[in-house]
């Protein structure tokens, strides 16, 4: 038996007391009040209610080492990204790799592979595949239902997936940015219980009042805590915390769910409500086998120096100390890398875009331009006059209207071309095989030459990220499905940060340029995006032409 002294934070009874917890065989067998002079706090371990581990750019066993150092003992992870690339084989890879670390990772079944029928993915999980996966005991819920138009219209394939989740008694996660009114009511009536995509306070309140649980997200790019934090005190029973997509440098430098505990206290939020959102609500909503610091529970808890700074001293999972005073206490183990990448190199001619027939320099047709927003998945759109050179449309760095391309990583299909504002590059290009949701190749640059060289470096590496000029490219290959590395977290964070810094030297001022870029092909988040099949208006849910007739 092992005993631990500290100031015990009991979020159920909403009190703190000096005490001792006794642990035996991985369980808490006793929690009792006891006088001592230990100036440290004992709390239940933190839970990330929704995360794509792939966005950490590390495999689960490596991600676990970063997470436990921040006091996280469990995460609910949607393997949607790797499933889009590798299907069920990718899900199995994540499960096998996760077994090499003690972090409790509860994987869901991706509901939308591909996210829409308007892009090319490496795999398809139809209703039969989803039903088969939901029947498994090692997959715990149906992950975010992004196809909200399909839910509202009663699409047979979508409804079959929802019915399978109900049949197996598994929670259904939602994904419905901006959905309100009658359509929202239909969405919730289909059995969908959560949403992590609220970007307006009033939207979140409406969803809560209709019975939804709201996950407040604070990742590397999408950050909604500032808008939604008051919900934690106003609706403590209906709120959870998540990161969704968090890159390795953010995890190491800013923290994980622990950073939201700190931010919440800075805002004056009730510490017990914060703990409820960070631990109790996800454990109860999803029925997780995660301890809540009660007698008989699994011994999943953390020790922090004080509640304000919330500096994690130790993390325990199943009674074992997995992190203590700066050291992760389990070895690095990992599965051999797997990937799907079948693209050939491209040429300048592949991304040339000529002025349409019949047009002249005197009458240059307007084009639709994607308007990126720093720190947001949402984009706007505007019309602009194209810059023409030798009869071809090119990037215009003076107006920050840059050429953006998306091309399939799975087959040698034609390159799709668009234009984007607010990336800010003055020279060079950035490119990535992390492009939500199908993870095709996406690149934006100051010249066609820069774009082509960056894309071709990705092809050589079979995925990863690239930044630089045509003459001087920096790269970071991601050997697992073009999404993740098996390197240690600090090494991944360092290499990723180097490429971010290179992107800033090229002119961008985006906080997380590669994360922002990765969402410019996400066809389920409004307003204008570019997929591997063309320019897509998410509001209308249809393809649109680049050129606009007036």
NUSE-549889 format. One record per residue (C-alpha): x, y, z; chain; residue number from 1. Coordinates in steps of 0.001 Angstrom, whole numbers, always signed. Example, Ala and Ser with C-alpha at 12.3 -4.5 7.8 and 13.67 -1.06 7.14 Angstrom:
<recs>
[rec [+12300; -4500; +7800]; "A"; 1] [rec [+13670; -1060; +7140]; "A"; 2] 
</recs>
This chain:
<recs>
[rec [+0; +0; +0]; "A"; 1] [rec [+1183; +3514; -847]; "A"; 2] [rec [+30; +6686; +848]; "A"; 3] [rec [+73; +10273; -360]; "A"; 4] [rec [-364; +13411; +1707]; "A"; 5] [rec [-1685; +16713; +420]; "A"; 6] [rec [-4518; +19162; +413]; "A"; 7] [rec [-7236; +17095; -1203]; "A"; 8] [rec [-9517; +18944; -3602]; "A"; 9] [rec [-12939; +17312; -3472]; "A"; 10] [rec [-14903; +18746; -6360]; "A"; 11] [rec [-18014; +16725; -5495]; "A"; 12] [rec [-18438; +18168; -1998]; "A"; 13] [rec [-16802; +21410; -3164]; "A"; 14] [rec [-14231; +21592; -384]; "A"; 15] [rec [-10518; +21236; +315]; "A"; 16] [rec [-9015; +19480; +3304]; "A"; 17] [rec [-5678; +18229; +4528]; "A"; 18] [rec [-5677; +14494; +4060]; "A"; 19] [rec [-4160; +11264; +2877]; "A"; 20] [rec [-5095; +8893; +95]; "A"; 21] [rec [-4153; +5226; +257]; "A"; 22] [rec [-3550; +3248; -2939]; "A"; 23] [rec [-3383; -497; -3390]; "A"; 24] [rec [-3556; -2643; -6534]; "A"; 25] [rec [-4210; +395; -8680]; "A"; 26] [rec [-7232; +1540; -6668]; "A"; 27] [rec [-7866; +4241; -4105]; "A"; 28] [rec [-8877; +2278; -1008]; "A"; 29] [rec [-9137; +5160; +1406]; "A"; 30] [rec [-9463; +8960; +1428]; "A"; 31] [rec [-9274; +10445; +4912]; "A"; 32] [rec [-8704; +13741; +6632]; "A"; 33] [rec [-5338; +13968; +8319]; "A"; 34] [rec [-3162; +16781; +9630]; "A"; 35] [rec [+237; +17237; +7932]; "A"; 36] [rec [+2546; +19953; +6692]; "A"; 37] [rec [+2651; +19038; +2980]; "A"; 38] [rec [+2002; +22150; +876]; "A"; 39] [rec [+765; +20400; -2238]; "A"; 40] [rec [-2657; +19681; -3724]; "A"; 41] [rec [-4097; +16341; -4811]; "A"; 42] [rec [-6760; +16373; -7550]; "A"; 43] [rec [-8312; +13880; -9969]; "A"; 44] [rec [-6330; +13631; -13215]; "A"; 45] [rec [-7401; +15758; -16157]; "A"; 46] [rec [-9352; +14567; -19206]; "A"; 47] [rec [-9288; +15992; -22749]; "A"; 48] [rec [-12853; +15468; -23949]; "A"; 49] [rec [-11999; +15609; -27657]; "A"; 50] [rec [-8631; +15458; -29389]; "A"; 51] [rec [-7173; +14286; -32661]; "A"; 52] [rec [-3842; +12858; -31525]; "A"; 53] [rec [-2640; +13036; -35124]; "A"; 54] [rec [-2587; +16838; -34852]; "A"; 55] [rec [+173; +16601; -32258]; "A"; 56] [rec [+2223; +15218; -35179]; "A"; 57] [rec [+3265; +12395; -32860]; "A"; 58] [rec [+2021; +8820; -32530]; "A"; 59] [rec [-122; +8001; -29456]; "A"; 60] [rec [+2731; +6557; -27408]; "A"; 61] [rec [+4720; +9762; -27882]; "A"; 62] [rec [+1717; +12028; -27375]; "A"; 63] [rec [+1147; +10249; -24061]; "A"; 64] [rec [+4543; +11367; -22794]; "A"; 65] [rec [+3691; +15006; -23431]; "A"; 66] [rec [+180; +14718; -22014]; "A"; 67] [rec [+990; +13075; -18670]; "A"; 68] [rec [+3573; +15788; -17990]; "A"; 69] [rec [+658; +18250; -18017]; "A"; 70] [rec [-1525; +16248; -15639]; "A"; 71] [rec [-3663; +14519; -18270]; "A"; 72] [rec [-4616; +10947; -17393]; "A"; 73] [rec [-7161; +10293; -20144]; "A"; 74] [rec [-8242; +11566; -23554]; "A"; 75] [rec [-11134; +10896; -25881]; "A"; 76] [rec [-9495; +10623; -29258]; "A"; 77] [rec [-11112; +10602; -32678]; "A"; 78] [rec [-8752; +8789; -35125]; "A"; 79] [rec [-10548; +10525; -37968]; "A"; 80] [rec [-7371; +11853; -39581]; "A"; 81] [rec [-5528; +8572; -40017]; "A"; 82] [rec [-8787; +6810; -40900]; "A"; 83] [rec [-9196; +9147; -43867]; "A"; 84] [rec [-5762; +8069; -45061]; "A"; 85] [rec [-5687; +4377; -44112]; "A"; 86] [rec [-9170; +3346; -43027]; "A"; 87] [rec [-9540; +594; -40430]; "A"; 88] [rec [-5843; -224; -40714]; "A"; 89] [rec [-5096; +3287; -39471]; "A"; 90] [rec [-7474; +2943; -36516]; "A"; 91] [rec [-5832; -349; -35563]; "A"; 92] [rec [-2418; +1299; -35803]; "A"; 93] [rec [-3479; +3959; -33283]; "A"; 94] [rec [-4876; +1338; -30906]; "A"; 95] [rec [-1760; -819; -31036]; "A"; 96] [rec [+618; +2087; -30579]; "A"; 97] [rec [-1428; +3460; -27670]; "A"; 98] [rec [-916; +207; -25768]; "A"; 99] [rec [+2757; +1104; -25402]; "A"; 100] [rec [+1942; +3923; -22954]; "A"; 101] [rec [-190; +4123; -19761]; "A"; 102] [rec [-2282; +7161; -20789]; "A"; 103] [rec [-5933; +6130; -20948]; "A"; 104] [rec [-6886; +6766; -24567]; "A"; 105] [rec [-10527; +6135; -25427]; "A"; 106] [rec [-10812; +5987; -29204]; "A"; 107] [rec [-14032; +6666; -31062]; "A"; 108] [rec [-15272; +5424; -34425]; "A"; 109] [rec [-14910; +8091; -37132]; "A"; 110] [rec [-18364; +8876; -38488]; "A"; 111] [rec [-17399; +10770; -41629]; "A"; 112] [rec [-14711; +9098; -43727]; "A"; 113] [rec [-14575; +10923; -46013]; "A"; 114] [rec [-16035; +13988; -44338]; "A"; 115] [rec [-17968; +14817; -47499]; "A"; 116] [rec [-18441; +13171; -50898]; "A"; 117] [rec [-16823; +16251; -52424]; "A"; 118] [rec [-13204; +15232; -51796]; "A"; 119] [rec [-10986; +12195; -52318]; "A"; 120] [rec [-9820; +10215; -49293]; "A"; 121] [rec [-7671; +7132; -48933]; "A"; 122] [rec [-10520; +5126; -47448]; "A"; 123] [rec [-14280; +4997; -46994]; "A"; 124] [rec [-16010; +3897; -43804]; "A"; 125] [rec [-19576; +3227; -44859]; "A"; 126] [rec [-22474; +2378; -42564]; "A"; 127] [rec [-21541; -1330; -42510]; "A"; 128] [rec [-17937; -571; -41554]; "A"; 129] [rec [-19051; +1849; -38840]; "A"; 130] [rec [-21454; -731; -37430]; "A"; 131] [rec [-18690; -3342; -37331]; "A"; 132] [rec [-16338; -935; -35559]; "A"; 133] [rec [-18941; +210; -33040]; "A"; 134] [rec [-19494; -3412; -32041]; "A"; 135] [rec [-15905; -3564; -30765]; "A"; 136] [rec [-15198; -3164; -27055]; "A"; 137] [rec [-12037; -1126; -27671]; "A"; 138] [rec [-13891; +1676; -29495]; "A"; 139] [rec [-16087; +3726; -27205]; "A"; 140] [rec [-18296; +6196; -29075]; "A"; 141] [rec [-19276; +7534; -32500]; "A"; 142] [rec [-16979; +10439; -33244]; "A"; 143] [rec [-18055; +13872; -34409]; "A"; 144] [rec [-20875; +13767; -36944]; "A"; 145] [rec [-19637; +16480; -39284]; "A"; 146] [rec [-22161; +15827; -42009]; "A"; 147] [rec [-24865; +17917; -40364]; "A"; 148] [rec [-26662; +18503; -43696]; "A"; 149] [rec [-26911; +14718; -43991]; "A"; 150] [rec [-28417; +14474; -40509]; "A"; 151] [rec [-30929; +17243; -41176]; "A"; 152] [rec [-31983; +15793; -44535]; "A"; 153] [rec [-32152; +12246; -43178]; "A"; 154] [rec [-29449; +10745; -45411]; "A"; 155] [rec [-29821; +6929; -45197]; "A"; 156] [rec [-26082; +6303; -44745]; "A"; 157] [rec [-25773; +8952; -42026]; "A"; 158] [rec [-28883; +7793; -40187]; "A"; 159] [rec [-27705; +4165; -40300]; "A"; 160] [rec [-24480; +5158; -38539]; "A"; 161] [rec [-26415; +7004; -35842]; "A"; 162] [rec [-28717; +4027; -35350]; "A"; 163] [rec [-25707; +1720; -34960]; "A"; 164] [rec [-24361; +3885; -32138]; "A"; 165] [rec [-27726; +3747; -30398]; "A"; 166] [rec [-27903; -18; -30891]; "A"; 167] [rec [-24596; -492; -29087]; "A"; 168] [rec [-25399; +2105; -26432]; "A"; 169] [rec [-22566; +4429; -27437]; "A"; 170] [rec [-22425; +8213; -27183]; "A"; 171] [rec [-22674; +10234; -30409]; "A"; 172] [rec [-20445; +13291; -30721]; "A"; 173] [rec [-21441; +16286; -32799]; "A"; 174] [rec [-19816; +18881; -35032]; "A"; 175] [rec [-22204; +21637; -36084]; "A"; 176] [rec [-20586; +25075; -36375]; "A"; 177] [rec [-23156; +27853; -36440]; "A"; 178] [rec [-26141; +25510; -36543]; "A"; 179] [rec [-29197; +27138; -34948]; "A"; 180] [rec [-32979; +26983; -34843]; "A"; 181] [rec [-35059; +24237; -36421]; "A"; 182] [rec [-32087; +22568; -38122]; "A"; 183] [rec [-30282; +22376; -34784]; "A"; 184] [rec [-33327; +20776; -33177]; "A"; 185] [rec [-33389; +18108; -35910]; "A"; 186] [rec [-29670; +17492; -35403]; "A"; 187] [rec [-30030; +16991; -31652]; "A"; 188] [rec [-33179; +14885; -32041]; "A"; 189] [rec [-31090; +12411; -34055]; "A"; 190] [rec [-29274; +11524; -30819]; "A"; 191] [rec [-26231; +13764; -31084]; "A"; 192] [rec [-25163; +14893; -27621]; "A"; 193] [rec [-22108; +17164; -27876]; "A"; 194] [rec [-20597; +19969; -29916]; "A"; 195] [rec [-17099; +21474; -29856]; "A"; 196] [rec [-17531; +23903; -32741]; "A"; 197] [rec [-19382; +26830; -31102]; "A"; 198] [rec [-17794; +30133; -32032]; "A"; 199] [rec [-20510; +32365; -30560]; "A"; 200] [rec [-21714; +32450; -26962]; "A"; 201] [rec [-25402; +32635; -27895]; "A"; 202] [rec [-25029; +29602; -30140]; "A"; 203] [rec [-23554; +27588; -27266]; "A"; 204] [rec [-26338; +28623; -24883]; "A"; 205] [rec [-29006; +27618; -27391]; "A"; 206] [rec [-27396; +24192; -27771]; "A"; 207] [rec [-27120; +23711; -24006]; "A"; 208] [rec [-30778; +24599; -23497]; "A"; 209] [rec [-31686; +21971; -26083]; "A"; 210] [rec [-29776; +19359; -24099]; "A"; 211] [rec [-26314; +19343; -25649]; "A"; 212] [rec [-23000; +19235; -23822]; "A"; 213] [rec [-20641; +21958; -25036]; "A"; 214] [rec [-16921; +21253; -25307]; "A"; 215] [rec [-14930; +24463; -24942]; "A"; 216] [rec [-11968; +24157; -27285]; "A"; 217] [rec [-8543; +25710; -26984]; "A"; 218] [rec [-6132; +24226; -29509]; "A"; 219] [rec [-3270; +25570; -31582]; "A"; 220] [rec [-5403; +27317; -34178]; "A"; 221] [rec [-9041; +27186; -33072]; "A"; 222] [rec [-9346; +28936; -29713]; "A"; 223] [rec [-12822; +29484; -28295]; "A"; 224] [rec [-12133; +29743; -24552]; "A"; 225] [rec [-12161; +33534; -24527]; "A"; 226] [rec [-15635; +33571; -26091]; "A"; 227] [rec [-17183; +30728; -24112]; "A"; 228] [rec [-15507; +30574; -20678]; "A"; 229] [rec [-18492; +32064; -18797]; "A"; 230] [rec [-20429; +28902; -19609]; "A"; 231] [rec [-18323; +27036; -17053]; "A"; 232] [rec [-19857; +28901; -14112]; "A"; 233] [rec [-23248; +29489; -15716]; "A"; 234] [rec [-23860; +25902; -16910]; "A"; 235] [rec [-21344; +23794; -14937]; "A"; 236] [rec [-23206; +20548; -15600]; "A"; 237] [rec [-23127; +21006; -19387]; "A"; 238] [rec [-19535; +21957; -20203]; "A"; 239] [rec [-16327; +20032; -20920]; "A"; 240] [rec [-12839; +21091; -21994]; "A"; 241] [rec [-10913; +19938; -25053]; "A"; 242] [rec [-8062; +20845; -27370]; "A"; 243] [rec [-9315; +19214; -30610]; "A"; 244] [rec [-6141; +19964; -32588]; "A"; 245] [rec [-2983; +20889; -30698]; "A"; 246] [rec [+482; +20930; -32181]; "A"; 247] [rec [+3518; +19676; -30233]; "A"; 248] [rec [+5044; +23078; -29531]; "A"; 249] [rec [+1745; +24247; -28034]; "A"; 250] [rec [+1485; +21149; -25847]; "A"; 251] [rec [+4989; +21593; -24497]; "A"; 252] [rec [+5115; +25378; -24105]; "A"; 253] [rec [+1503; +26265; -23214]; "A"; 254] [rec [+202; +23039; -21750]; "A"; 255] [rec [-2807; +20819; -22260]; "A"; 256] [rec [-6044; +20898; -20227]; "A"; 257] [rec [-3998; +22311; -17333]; "A"; 258] [rec [-3645; +25598; -19197]; "A"; 259] [rec [-7430; +25967; -19236]; "A"; 260] [rec [-7554; +25465; -15469]; "A"; 261] [rec [-5068; +28344; -15164]; "A"; 262] [rec [-6874; +30543; -17694]; "A"; 263] [rec [-10186; +29903; -15986]; "A"; 264] [rec [-8895; +31008; -12613]; "A"; 265] [rec [-7409; +34128; -14177]; "A"; 266] [rec [-10946; +34880; -15382]; "A"; 267] [rec [-12273; +34416; -11861]; "A"; 268] [rec [-14045; +31109; -12507]; "A"; 269] [rec [-14930; +28727; -9689]; "A"; 270] [rec [-12169; +26122; -9274]; "A"; 271] [rec [-14685; +23358; -8563]; "A"; 272] [rec [-16604; +24126; -11745]; "A"; 273] [rec [-13344; +24060; -13686]; "A"; 274] [rec [-12472; +20644; -12272]; "A"; 275] [rec [-15966; +19457; -13073]; "A"; 276] [rec [-15535; +20525; -16705]; "A"; 277] [rec [-12010; +19100; -16900]; "A"; 278] [rec [-12714; +15753; -15255]; "A"; 279] [rec [-16151; +14836; -13938]; "A"; 280] [rec [-18344; +15786; -16877]; "A"; 281] [rec [-16414; +13836; -19547]; "A"; 282] [rec [-15987; +10804; -17276]; "A"; 283] [rec [-19697; +10711; -16538]; "A"; 284] [rec [-20935; +11597; -20033]; "A"; 285] [rec [-18853; +8939; -21796]; "A"; 286] [rec [-18868; +6402; -18946]; "A"; 287] [rec [-15085; +6245; -18738]; "A"; 288] [rec [-13103; +3972; -16455]; "A"; 289] [rec [-11214; +6920; -14998]; "A"; 290] [rec [-10877; +7668; -11301]; "A"; 291] [rec [-12517; +10683; -9681]; "A"; 292] [rec [-10523; +10585; -6427]; "A"; 293] [rec [-13121; +8521; -4599]; "A"; 294] [rec [-12675; +5352; -2585]; "A"; 295] [rec [-12865; +2359; -4915]; "A"; 296] [rec [-11909; +4400; -7996]; "A"; 297] [rec [-8875; +3740; -10189]; "A"; 298] [rec [-5973; +5706; -8714]; "A"; 299] [rec [-5821; +8310; -11495]; "A"; 300] [rec [-4767; +11561; -9856]; "A"; 301] [rec [-2307; +14421; -9965]; "A"; 302] [rec [-323; +16427; -7455]; "A"; 303] [rec [+173; +20151; -8115]; "A"; 304] [rec [+2138; +22791; -6238]; "A"; 305] [rec [-841; +25149; -5879]; "A"; 306] [rec [-4127; +25735; -7618]; "A"; 307] [rec [-3253; +29110; -9164]; "A"; 308] [rec [-23; +28209; -10962]; "A"; 309] [rec [-1271; +24633; -11372]; "A"; 310] [rec [+2246; +23328; -11894]; "A"; 311] [rec [+1978; +19544; -12132]; "A"; 312] [rec [+4471; +17807; -9852]; "A"; 313] [rec [+3310; +14206; -10329]; "A"; 314] [rec [+811; +12241; -12391]; "A"; 315] [rec [-558; +8831; -11418]; "A"; 316] [rec [-2482; +6437; -13641]; "A"; 317] [rec [-3808; +3191; -12201]; "A"; 318] [rec [-1773; +3780; -9070]; "A"; 319] [rec [+1522; +4053; -10954]; "A"; 320] [rec [+3492; +7284; -10989]; "A"; 321] [rec [+3961; +8022; -14695]; "A"; 322] [rec [+5417; +11522; -14324]; "A"; 323] [rec [+7344; +13065; -11443]; "A"; 324] [rec [+9160; +16387; -11120]; "A"; 325] [rec [+10040; +16831; -14762]; "A"; 326] [rec [+10565; +13206; -15745]; "A"; 327] [rec [+8286; +10846; -17655]; "A"; 328] [rec [+8581; +7460; -15959]; "A"; 329] [rec [+7734; +5034; -18744]; "A"; 330] [rec [+9856; +4075; -21776]; "A"; 331] [rec [+9285; +5226; -25327]; "A"; 332] [rec [+7826; +2414; -27395]; "A"; 333] [rec [+6270; +2671; -30830]; "A"; 334] [rec [+4749; +706; -33674]; "A"; 335] [rec [+6573; +555; -37048]; "A"; 336] [rec [+5465; +3353; -39381]; "A"; 337] [rec [+2691; +2848; -41950]; "A"; 338] [rec [+1665; +5146; -44777]; "A"; 339] [rec [-399; +5578; -47955]; "A"; 340] [rec [+1046; +8030; -50473]; "A"; 341] [rec [+811; +7462; -54235]; "A"; 342] [rec [+1376; +10883; -55833]; "A"; 343] [rec [+3865; +11695; -58595]; "A"; 344] [rec [+5706; +15014; -58886]; "A"; 345] [rec [+4126; +17971; -60654]; "A"; 346] [rec [+5423; +20654; -63022]; "A"; 347] [rec [+4887; +24383; -63462]; "A"; 348] [rec [+2409; +23629; -66245]; "A"; 349] [rec [+230; +21695; -63788]; "A"; 350] [rec [-500; +24826; -61763]; "A"; 351] [rec [-659; +27402; -64545]; "A"; 352] [rec [-4011; +29157; -64684]; "A"; 353] [rec [-4690; +31018; -67910]; "A"; 354] [rec [-7073; +33906; -68432]; "A"; 355] [rec [-10349; +32403; -69688]; "A"; 356] [rec [-10965; +32497; -73403]; "A"; 357] [rec [-12466; +35757; -74566]; "A"; 358] [rec [-11044; +37796; -71720]; "A"; 359] [rec [-8648; +40672; -72328]; "A"; 360] [rec [-6361; +42831; -70228]; "A"; 361] [rec [-8986; +45541; -70469]; "A"; 362] [rec [-11622; +43304; -68891]; "A"; 363] [rec [-10080; +41077; -66285]; "A"; 364] [rec [-12677; +38819; -64746]; "A"; 365] [rec [-13053; +38808; -60977]; "A"; 366] [rec [-12087; +35766; -58922]; "A"; 367] [rec [-13352; +34336; -55636]; "A"; 368] [rec [-10724; +34632; -52915]; "A"; 369] [rec [-10622; +32605; -49700]; "A"; 370] [rec [-10140; +34921; -46713]; "A"; 371] [rec [-8270; +33130; -43932]; "A"; 372] [rec [-8700; +34241; -40319]; "A"; 373] [rec [-5862; +33875; -37854]; "A"; 374] [rec [-6782; +31439; -35115]; "A"; 375] [rec [-10034; +30363; -36770]; "A"; 376] [rec [-11181; +27423; -38874]; "A"; 377] [rec [-13757; +29670; -40469]; "A"; 378] [rec [-12921; +31555; -43629]; "A"; 379] [rec [-14601; +34392; -45465]; "A"; 380] [rec [-14681; +35073; -49154]; "A"; 381] [rec [-14379; +38151; -51292]; "A"; 382] [rec [-14103; +39059; -54952]; "A"; 383] [rec [-10899; +40536; -56327]; "A"; 384] [rec [-9265; +41365; -59621]; "A"; 385] [rec [-6668; +38795; -60553]; "A"; 386] [rec [-3037; +39646; -61193]; "A"; 387] [rec [-2160; +38628; -64751]; "A"; 388] [rec [+1309; +37969; -66117]; "A"; 389] [rec [+1906; +36571; -69610]; "A"; 390] [rec [-1736; +35560; -69778]; "A"; 391] [rec [-1649; +33601; -66518]; "A"; 392] [rec [-3093; +34313; -63091]; "A"; 393] [rec [-360; +34503; -60451]; "A"; 394] [rec [+118; +35352; -56804]; "A"; 395] [rec [+20; +39043; -55899]; "A"; 396] [rec [+2156; +39539; -52780]; "A"; 397] [rec [+1526; +43292; -52799]; "A"; 398] [rec [-2161; +42651; -52054]; "A"; 399] [rec [-1564; +39408; -50163]; "A"; 400] [rec [-3630; +37411; -52655]; "A"; 401] [rec [-1667; +34193; -53101]; "A"; 402] [rec [-2148; +31120; -55219]; "A"; 403] [rec [-3216; +28048; -53249]; "A"; 404] [rec [-3265; +24517; -54654]; "A"; 405] [rec [-4700; +21206; -53470]; "A"; 406] [rec [-3930; +17873; -55117]; "A"; 407] [rec [-4713; +14269; -54322]; "A"; 408] [rec [-2047; +12291; -52511]; "A"; 409] [rec [-3758; +9038; -53518]; "A"; 410] [rec [-3818; +9300; -57334]; "A"; 411] [rec [-2303; +11500; -60020]; "A"; 412] [rec [-5407; +13643; -60510]; "A"; 413] [rec [-5353; +17262; -61776]; "A"; 414] [rec [-4210; +20011; -59412]; "A"; 415] [rec [-6976; +22303; -58116]; "A"; 416] [rec [-6118; +25998; -57978]; "A"; 417] [rec [-7518; +28894; -55996]; "A"; 418] [rec [-6455; +32136; -54335]; "A"; 419] [rec [-6238; +33044; -50664]; "A"; 420] [rec [-5812; +36182; -48591]; "A"; 421] [rec [-4231; +36750; -45157]; "A"; 422] [rec [-1514; +34112; -45363]; "A"; 423] [rec [+982; +36938; -45800]; "A"; 424] [rec [+3914; +35285; -47577]; "A"; 425] [rec [+6156; +37747; -49402]; "A"; 426] [rec [+8317; +35008; -50893]; "A"; 427] [rec [+8605; +31234; -50926]; "A"; 428] [rec [+5907; +28709; -50117]; "A"; 429] [rec [+4571; +26462; -47385]; "A"; 430] [rec [+3128; +23021; -48070]; "A"; 431] [rec [+1743; +20119; -46086]; "A"; 432] [rec [+189; +16661; -46337]; "A"; 433] [rec [-1838; +17546; -43233]; "A"; 434] [rec [-4948; +18927; -44898]; "A"; 435] [rec [-8218; +18248; -43127]; "A"; 436] [rec [-10027; +16041; -43606]; "A"; 437] [rec [-8763; +13828; -46408]; "A"; 438] [rec [-5156; +14909; -45985]; "A"; 439] [rec [-4317; +15568; -49554]; "A"; 440] [rec [-1449; +17905; -50457]; "A"; 441] [rec [-2015; +21614; -49874]; "A"; 442] [rec [+388; +24461; -50653]; "A"; 443] [rec [+389; +28244; -50919]; "A"; 444] [rec [+3159; +30412; -52249]; "A"; 445] [rec [+4466; +33629; -53709]; "A"; 446] [rec [+5374; +32131; -57093]; "A"; 447] [rec [+4451; +29066; -59102]; "A"; 448] [rec [+8050; +27893; -58938]; "A"; 449] [rec [+8069; +28044; -55144]; "A"; 450] [rec [+4796; +26133; -54939]; "A"; 451] [rec [+5919; +23376; -57302]; "A"; 452] [rec [+9240; +22843; -55532]; "A"; 453] [rec [+7517; +22648; -52142]; "A"; 454] [rec [+4915; +20166; -53402]; "A"; 455] [rec [+7556; +17986; -55015]; "A"; 456] [rec [+9585; +17869; -51805]; "A"; 457] [rec [+6474; +16535; -50066]; "A"; 458] [rec [+6126; +13910; -52790]; "A"; 459] [rec [+9755; +12874; -52302]; "A"; 460] [rec [+9215; +12553; -48552]; "A"; 461] [rec [+5808; +10867; -48942]; "A"; 462] [rec [+4260; +13453; -46663]; "A"; 463] [rec [+5153; +15975; -44003]; "A"; 464] [rec [+5547; +19745; -44008]; "A"; 465] [rec [+7757; +22055; -46060]; "A"; 466] [rec [+8662; +25757; -45946]; "A"; 467] [rec [+11096; +27915; -47887]; "A"; 468] [rec [+11954; +29234; -51312]; "A"; 469] [rec [+12473; +27112; -54401]; "A"; 470] [rec [+16232; +27409; -53847]; "A"; 471] [rec [+16223; +26711; -50103]; "A"; 472] [rec [+13564; +24388; -48697]; "A"; 473] [rec [+13286; +23142; -45131]; "A"; 474] [rec [+11283; +19990; -44519]; "A"; 475] [rec [+10051; +17627; -41844]; "A"; 476] [rec [+8944; +14196; -43118]; "A"; 477] [rec [+6050; +12582; -41233]; "A"; 478] [rec [+6506; +8875; -41803]; "A"; 479] [rec [+3241; +7660; -40249]; "A"; 480] [rec [+492; +8304; -42811]; "A"; 481] [rec [+2073; +11662; -43690]; "A"; 482] [rec [+581; +12960; -40418]; "A"; 483] [rec [+2773; +11840; -37525]; "A"; 484] [rec [+6359; +11218; -36511]; "A"; 485] [rec [+7703; +8544; -34180]; "A"; 486] [rec [+10358; +10925; -32844]; "A"; 487] [rec [+10262; +12118; -29239]; "A"; 488] [rec [+7860; +14990; -28622]; "A"; 489] [rec [+10509; +17622; -27937]; "A"; 490] [rec [+12284; +16786; -31191]; "A"; 491] [rec [+9031; +16983; -33145]; "A"; 492] [rec [+8186; +20301; -31489]; "A"; 493] [rec [+11643; +21690; -32272]; "A"; 494] [rec [+11530; +20707; -35936]; "A"; 495] [rec [+7978; +21970; -36296]; "A"; 496] [rec [+8915; +25272; -34661]; "A"; 497] [rec [+11855; +25642; -37059]; "A"; 498] [rec [+9485; +25410; -40010]; "A"; 499] [rec [+7053; +27851; -38394]; "A"; 500] [rec [+9913; +30309; -37977]; "A"; 501] [rec [+10883; +29833; -41614]; "A"; 502] [rec [+7291; +30566; -42643]; "A"; 503] [rec [+7437; +33793; -40633]; "A"; 504] [rec [+10709; +34740; -42318]; "A"; 505] [rec [+8842; +34328; -45579]; "A"; 506] [rec [+6366; +36953; -44397]; "A"; 507] [rec [+3430; +35312; -42622]; "A"; 508] [rec [+2262; +36688; -39282]; "A"; 509] [rec [-103; +33790; -38548]; "A"; 510] [rec [+273; +32338; -35055]; "A"; 511] [rec [+190; +28802; -36418]; "A"; 512] [rec [+630; +28952; -40203]; "A"; 513] [rec [+659; +25212; -40880]; "A"; 514] [rec [-2368; +24615; -38685]; "A"; 515] [rec [-4243; +27407; -40463]; "A"; 516] [rec [-3190; +26038; -43852]; "A"; 517] [rec [-4382; +22552; -42904]; "A"; 518] [rec [-7960; +23801; -42494]; "A"; 519] [rec [-8186; +25612; -45823]; "A"; 520] [rec [-9374; +22385; -47441]; "A"; 521] [rec [-11843; +21462; -44687]; "A"; 522] [rec [-15103; +21394; -46599]; "A"; 523] [rec [-17385; +21210; -43546]; "A"; 524] [rec [-16355; +24548; -41996]; "A"; 525] [rec [-17714; +27696; -43725]; "A"; 526] [rec [-17317; +29646; -45839]; "A"; 527] [rec [-15055; +29121; -48875]; "A"; 528] [rec [-12526; +26263; -49086]; "A"; 529] [rec [-10464; +24466; -51716]; "A"; 530] [rec [-10553; +20675; -51998]; "A"; 531] [rec [-8872; +18249; -54357]; "A"; 532] [rec [-11950; +18427; -56626]; "A"; 533] [rec [-12362; +22195; -56720]; "A"; 534] [rec [-13428; +25380; -54967]; "A"; 535] [rec [-16243; +24723; -52497]; "A"; 536] [rec [-18785; +27076; -50930]; "A"; 537] [rec [-19618; +25420; -47593]; "A"; 538] [rec [-22591; +27710; -46960]; "A"; 539] [rec [-24217; +26540; -50193]; "A"; 540] [rec [-22598; +23089; -49866]; "A"; 541] [rec [-21655; +23059; -53530]; "A"; 542] [rec [-18722; +23626; -55850]; "A"; 543] [rec [-18350; +27112; -57289]; "A"; 544] [rec [-16294; +28579; -60106]; "A"; 545] [rec [-13163; +30559; -59372]; "A"; 546] [rec [-14188; +33180; -61939]; "A"; 547] [rec [-17267; +35308; -61346]; "A"; 548] [rec [-19320; +36739; -64209]; "A"; 549] [rec [-20752; +40195; -63601]; "A"; 550] 
</recs>
